[in-house]
Every structure is written in structure tokens, then in C-alpha cells.
């Protein structure tokens, strides 16, 4: 066992006595010089002077050594403390991607797969309890379950596509990997979901835009090309034909411009469809703004409005005001187009409704179809907007396809300013982004009603 180094004794006053070794070092040199001087071995005067100088220097050094010995020994610097890493469960809990740890004992027990850990993102996505449960109660996709089994019992890493349920239909890539055995002998596997919704929708939007634009622009471009060729040929000196053709060409060019605007608008909406908007909008005030803006168009066609609106602040909904105005404008614009002259377009808003009340039929004689049903929480309240025209109406077989791109009911014309066939598709995608619903009712030969309903803003008053 190593011995501790001896320390010099200290007096009761706290001072340290001079060690004998230091006294010897101070006195031996001067004593030797003085002895040489006295015995005649050296010049007596020089030896005395040198001895005194040597003794003084030795005494000074001895005092300095004594002072250093009296000071306490400075403690050695403590080693740097290594930061302890946070618990792995805390790290996994805060990850943005849904993550689960799956445990199983027997390969034949298909219902024995259970999750023993699910982070906050996974609990939010699958509506799970934190204490664990059966895997099949959270994930029912056969490909994902098969990938987990291969990781549990085959030791393989797998990645499969997974489309979540609900109206928004988010798209994921599920990654599974083996984790070995736990202390009880259960096999463990890791399941992580990566959100690919933005990437996949961007790819589809780009492909759809090119396909739809090329298809729909082909007809007006062919018309413009034909009229230009005619005007450069035998009709170049025919003033009447030239004016007629130029008018048609202008209408076709305007139609192409509207088509491109609608396609671009639809593409932007689809890209952000899975992201719920933030903000509050007074549905009644937005409707008044739209009716004022479309007033001149309705006046040209001799169509009147019959608004049934609640007071200010009674129908405040969650949403993006620009997109909500676009929904109202598309529905009212369609109603004006299909309503005959001297007809009336009825616009009504009701708030504080349940989802079933907002989607309920109003006319028992009409055909009804829900075009979009939201995923709604218990007790969710909605504000509904219904726009009713007095047009020709539609047969029941047309209703399911009304929100398809470029779909038009055969035999119907919407007047001189024809639409692009994208208005109702835009409405549906906006309503899906707003977590709302959309319905249609129609009585063939007596008109149609299009209704949308938005979630009421939290804390807003109910009518």
C-alpha cells in the first residue's frame, strides 16, 4: 500500500518551522569560507565578505522555501464530468416520425403481436393508449404486418408502402427491423413510419397537370389554328367572317386562360390538402362579399339572390379565407349559370349543426349524394352553406361523378361563358383540406342544391 508523503509539522500559530536541512544549507557554505579565512587558507577579509554574502543569500532562499511550505497544497483540478446522455425513451418519444417497438413470442400466434412502446407521434396517428396493446388494433395493413413478422421471426429489414385511413389519405413508408430478444425471451422489432405524402402528391400533381392540360388545351388550340388558317386564306378579305372568327378565337383564348388558372389553383390546393389551415373566417361576411362581387354577373342574366344569413359572428369557422371565398364563389357562379332568366339563387347558412344535421336531406323528392364526408370528432359542430338554383337539375346517375375533373353532365350547357369542368373538383379538395363535408341534392327538371359544411371555430358562438 503506498505511503503518504510526510508533511512538515506546523506550530500552533499556523507557521511552519524551518527544517534542519535548510539550516544546514544556509550555514555550511558561509562557515567553510570563514574557516578558510581564519586559518589563513584564504584572504581573511574576502572570505568574511563572501561568507556573509553566501549566508544572506541562503537565508533569503530558506525563508522563501519556508513560505511556500506554509501554504496549503492546491487541490488538483477535478476531471471533467461527462454529461450523461438522456434516456433513449425520451429521445424516441420526441421523434416526429411515428415509431413503435413490437414484441411477440410465437410465430403461429398471429394475434400475439403487441406494441410495448409507441412514441407520441404514433399514439397521435393511431389513437393509441400509452400502456401498449395489440398491433392489429392499430395497424391493419397486411403488408405492414407481414413486414413486422419477417423482422420478428426472420431477422430481416423490410420497407413497404402504407396508406393511412381517413379522408386525407396520408401516405407512408413503413420500415421494420429486428431488435433481438428482451430479458423475458420475447422477440422485438422496430416499426418506423416515414411520411411520403408531400413527395407522392407532388409527383402525381405534376403528372396529372401535364395529362389534363394537354388533353383540355388540344381542342381550343385546334380551333385557333383552324381559324388562323382560314383568315390567312380565302376569308382574309371577308370582313364579316373575319370579325366572327376573331370573336370565336378570343373566346377560345379566354377559355384556355381560365383552364390554366383553374389547373394551377387545383395543383396548389392538392399539394397542401393534408395540412389543416389555421385561422377563423366569418362565413356570413365572406358570403356577402361574394354576392356583392357576383352581383353584376347576376344582373346581366336577370338572376336574383335570396340570402338567408345569420348575424355577424354567429357562423365563424376554421379555415383559410381566400379558399373559403373560392368555394362560395364557385358554387354561386355555377348556380347563376344554370338558373334561367328571372330566376332566383337561394343562399343560406346555418351554424351549430352536427355532421349528420349538416349533411341531412332537405327535399325528400330529390336525389341526394354525399360527395365528401369528414373525419369528425365526438361533439364537433359545423356551419353549413347551401346554394340552390332553379336550373335543369341532374339525374341520380350523374351525382357520383360531379367532382371529377372535367366532368360535364351530358346535354347541359352553362351559357355563353362555359366553365372549365374543374370548379366542383376545386371545391371538394378545399373542403377536404378544411376537414369539412360536401353534399348535393337534385330534382331532375327543378334545380339542384350544393351544400358544404365547415367545422365551427373553437370558442365561437353557436347559432
N, C-alpha and C positions, 0 to 999 in steps of 0.2 A: 504494500500500500504506500503511495508516495507520501513523503513527509512534507509538512508545510514549512515554508521558509521562515526562519526566525526573524522577528521584528525587534528593533531596539526598544529597550524599556523606556518608559516615559515617567516623568515626575508627576507629583500630584497637581502641580500648577499647569500641567499640559505641555511643558517644554521637554525636549529630548536631550539627555546628557551627551557630552562629547564622547564618542567611542575611543578606547585606548589606542586603536590602530591609527586614528587620525592624529592623536597627540604624538605618537612616535614619529609619524611622517613629518610633523611640524618641527620637532626638536632635534632629530638626528642630524639633519644637514647643517643647521647653524652650529650645533655642538661640535661637529667634526671640524668645521672651519676655525672656531675659537680655539680648539685644542691644538691645531696646527700652528696658530699664531703664537700661543703661549709657549709652546715647546721649541719655537724657532724654526719650524718646518716651513714657515711662510712669513711674509711681511705681516707684522702684528697689526698694524693699522688697517691694511687692506683686508686681512682676514676678519677683523672685528666688523668692519663695514659690510663685507659680503655676508657674514653670518647674520647680522641684524636684518639685512635686506631679505635674505632667504627665509628667516623666521617670520618676518612680517608677511611675506607672500604666502607662506604655508598657513599662517594663522587666518588670513583672508579666505583662502580656499577651504579651510576647515569650517569656518563659520557658514560659508555658502552651502557646504555639504550638510551641515547640521540643520540649516533652514529647510533644505529640500527633504531631509529625513523627517522633520516635524510635520510636513504637510501630509494629509491623508492621501492614500493611494487612490487615484482617479479610477472610477469604475470603467471597465471595458465596455465599448458600445454594444448594445443588445443587438442580436441578429435581427434582420428584417423579418417581420411577421408576414407569412404568405397568406394572402386573402383566401378564405375558404370559399370554394365555389358554391353557388346556390343549389338547392336540391333539384334534381332532374325533373321531378314532378312539377315544380314551379316553372321551369323552362318550357316544358311541354304544354302546360296549362295556358301560357300566353302566346303560343304559336297561332298565327292567323289561319293556317290550314287545319281542317278537321282531322283529328288523329285519335286512333283507338288501339288499345292493346287487347288482343283476343286470346282467350285460353280455352283449351279443350283437352279431354283425356282419351276418349276412344274415337277412332275413325268412323266406326259404324253408327255412333250416336249422333245423327245429323242435327238433333235439337240441343246437343250439349255444348255447342259453341257459344261462349258468352264473352262479353267485354268486361274486363276488370278495371279498365281505366279509359275514360273519354275526356278529352280536354274541352274547354269552354266552347270552341268553335263547333266541335262535334255534337255537344249537347244542344247547342242552339239549332243546328241544322236538322238533327233527327228528333228533337224534343225529348231528350233523354233525362233520366234521373241520375244524379252523380254517383249513386251507390252501386251501379252496374246492373246488368241484366242480360237477357238472351240477345245474341247478334241478329237473329231473324226478326226480332221485334223492331229493329232499327233499319236494317238493310235487307231488302227482299229481292235484290237483283241477282239472278242465278250466276252471272259471270263473276260478280264480285265475291259471292260466297264460294265459288269454285276456286278462285284465286287464293282466298284465305286458306282453304283446305290444303291446297298444294304447298303453301308456305308452312302450315302446321305439321303436316304429315309427310311432305316430300322434300322439305328443306329448300324450296325454290323461291325465287323472286319473280313476281308477276306484276304486270300493268295492264289494266283493262279500262275501257270506256264505261262511264256510268252517267246516265241522265236522271237527274232528280225529279221527283214528282212536283205537283203544283202547277199553277197557271204559268209561271215564268219559265219553268223547264230548264234549270241551270245544268250545265254540262261539266262533268268532272273526269279526271283520270285517276283511277284507284290504284295505288301502289301497295303491294303486300310483300313482307319479308319475314323470314323466320327469326325468332329470338331465343331459341333453345328451350330449356326446362326451368321451371321455378323450383323453389325449395320443397314443394309438395309433389313434384314429378309431373305437373301439368305442362303440356306443350304450349308455347307462347308464340304469337305472331303479331307483327305491327301492320296496321292498315292506315294509310295516309291518303287523303283526297286532295288533288290539286285542281283548282278552278280554271277551266279552259273556256269558260263561256264567252269572254270577250274575243279571244282568238278565233274560235269557231264561228261566231256570229259575224265577225269581220270578214272572214273568208267567204261565208255564204252571201253576205250582203254584196260583196264585190262581184261575185259570180251572178247573183240574181239581177243586179243592176245592169250588167252588160247584156244578159239574156233579154231582160224586159225592154231595155232601151232600144236594142237592135230590132226587136220584134215590133214594138209600137211605133218607132220612127220610120220604119220602112214604108208604110202607106203614105204619110204626108210627104215624105221625100220623093216618092214616085210621082205623086200628084204635081209637086213643084217642078220636077224635071220635065214632066209631060207638058205642063202649061208654058214653061220657058221655051221648050222646043217649038210649040205651036206659035207663040208670039214672035219667035225669030223666023218663022216660016210664012205660011200663007196668011196668017192673021195679023202680021205686023202693020198693015195699013188699015185694018178694020178697027175703028175707034170703039165701037160698041163692044165687040168681042174682047178687045184689049182691056177695057175697064172691068168687064165681068170677070175675066181671068185674073186680073190683078187683085180684085176683091177676094176671090177664092184663095189665091196664093197668100194673101195677108192672113186670112182665117186659118189656113194650114200652118203658117209660121207661128201664129199665136198659140195654136194648139200644141205645137212642139215645145214652145217655151213653157206652157203650163205643165206639160207632161214631164219635162226635165225638172222643173221646180218641185213637183209632187214626188218624183222618184228620189230626188236628193233629200227632201223632207222625210220621206219614209225610211231612207237609209240611216239618217241621223237618229231617228226615233228607235229603230231596231237595235242600234249599237248600244244604247243606254236603257233598253227596255227592262233589264233586270235590276236596275238601280232606282229605288223609290225616290221620287222628288221630295224636296223639302220646301216648306212654305205654306202659307194659308191664303186662300182665294175666296172672296165673296161671290158665290155662284150667281146670285141675282144681279149684282152690279156688272159682272162680266157679260151676262146675257143682255142687259140693257145696252152696253157698249156695242155688242154685235148687231142688235136690232137697229140701232142708230146708223151703223156703218152700212148695213144692207138695205136701209130704207129707200135710197134712190133706185136700186135694182128692183125692189118690190113695186115701187111706184110705176116704173116703166111697164111692168107687166100687169098693173092694176090688181096687185095682191096685197091684202091687208094682214096685220098681225093682231092676234088675240092673246096678249101675255097675261098669265096668271102667276104672279111672282110674290114671294114673301117680302117682308120689310128688310131693310139693310141690317146685316149682321145675323139674320136668322138661318142662313144656309152657307156657313163658312166651311170650306172643305180643304183637305190637304192636297197640295199639288203645285204644279208649275203654271203660272197664269197664262203665259203665251200658248202653251199646249192646250190648256182648257178652253181658251178663246178659239183656238183652231178647231177643237171638237164642236163647239157650239156653232161656229161659222159653217163648217162642212154640213152639219145636219140641217140648219136653217136654209142654207143655199140650195141643198137638194130639194127641200120642201117647196121653195119658191119655184124651182124649175118645173116640178111636176104638178103644181097646183094650177088649174085653169084660170083664165082671166076672171077678175071679180071674185076670186076665191079668198079664203082666209086660212092662214097658218097659225095654229094654236101652239103656244109655247108655255109650259107650266113647270113649276119647280115645287117640290115638297121635300121637307127635311125631317130628320129624326126617325127614319124608317129602318127596319131590319132588312137584311138582304132579301128575304122572302117577300116582304111587302114591296120593296123597290122593284122586284122582278115580276110581280103579280100581273096577271092579265087584266085589262080594263074593259075589253069588249068580248063578251062570250062568243059572239058570232064570228070573230076573226081568227085567222091562223096566227099562232104565236111561236116564237123560237128564241131561245137564249143563245146569243152569239158569243158571249163571254161570261163565265161565272167565276167570281174571285174566290181566293182562299181567304176566308174571313174568320176572325177570332170570335169567341163567345161574347155576345153583348155588343158587337160592332154596330154602329149606326151609320146610315148613309143619307145623302141628299141626292134626289133623283131629278133629272131633266128629261122631259118628254116633248118631242116635236111632232105634231100631227099635221099631215097635209090632206088635201082633198083630191089627190090625183087618181090614177087608174088602179092603184094597188097592185098586189102581186099574188100569184098562186103559191100554194104551200111548197111546191117542189123547188121554187127558186130561193126560198129563205136561207137554207144552209150555206149557199154559195155567195151570199151578198157581200161578204167581207174578203172574198178572193180578189187578188189583183186583176184589174182589167175586166172583171166580170160585169156584163150588162144583161139585163133582162131582155130577152128577145121580143122585138115588136114595139119596144118603148123608146121614145125619143124625149130628150130633155130640153128641146127647144133649139133656138139658134146658137146658143153658146153651149156646145156639147161638153160633157165632162171628160176626165181622163180615165175614169174607172178605178181610181185609187183613193177616192175620198173616204169611203167606208173602211177600207183597209187601214188607212192612217188613223181613223177614229178608234178602231179596235186595238191597234198597237199602243196608242196613247193611253187608252183605258187600262190596258194590261199593265203598263208602267205605273199607273196611279193606283193599282190594286183595286180597280173598280169593275163594274159589270156593264153589259150591253144586251139589250133585247130588241126585238122587232115584232110588231103586230100588223097584220094586213087583212083587209077585207077587199077581195077582188072587185074592182069597179067602184069602190067607195073610199079609197085612200089607205094610207099607212101611217104607223106611228113608230118612230125610233126613240128608244129610251136609253139613257146612260145614268149610272149612279156612282158617286164618289164617296169615300169614307169621310165622315164629318171630322173636322179638326178637333184634336183633343182640347178640352176646355171650352169649346164653342157652345153657344146656346142652342137648344133644340126647339124646333117649332112644333 
